[in-house]
Amino acid sequence: METPRGRAQRRHVREKATIDHLVRDVYEPKTPDEKHTERRPTTSTGLPVEDQVRKEWKAALARIPRFFGDKRQITSVTELPMPAMPSPPRLRKRPLEANAATSAADEIDIAGCAAIAYTSEDPAHPVEHMLDGCCGPGAPRWMSARPDTTEHIVIEIDRPLTISGLVYEVEETTRERTQEVRVEASEDGGQSYRQILVQEYNFSPGGATYQREEQRFNLRQVTHLRLTIVPNKIGSGTATLTALRLFA
């Protein structure tokens, strides 16, 4: 019967054989004709693997920005702070009004210096609305009481005036139609007229519904100004004007 000493001796022999095998298979360099690829104890740089790993680790740490107090260590040009932008110059400025071409100081008080003759007005939209100073979409307006009828408005000036500018506005939100506006001036008390402006406006509820027209003239000794409004040049509608302004 085998003694405990003999069993222990055989176990030591087996363990030593196993260790020798591992050493030969893992750590000893193999010849090129062996089955497994040859292990290189050094890297392509010539350094041992451990030294090469240590070198690359230090280089990676060096690329990480570090902070010292509140000052950052700059590690590349792209991290340099942007230079401070110079302060803008002190400038005196003001918005330019849309109708700067016609100063309010030059506006003629039509109601104070002329009478208004007209062929028709809707009681809910009298001629006064055209001269009340309100303008823009939705403002009160003059409107004829007769659909599809050409209308006339004549400004009968008390004393001859120089007129250098005219502004008028038209709005139509409910119909698709073309309205024509003609403006004529007289310098002989209304005996004869000279045409100075003809404009057509195409209105559509789904498109253009408002138009503002500004014109410059050089009219002297004007005694009468006549506006002819054709509401149905194309389509059907009623003559209307939202605003009318004259400038000296």
Order of alpha helices (4+ residues) and beta strands (2+ residues): alpha-alpha-beta-beta-beta-alpha-beta-beta-beta-beta-beta-beta-beta-beta
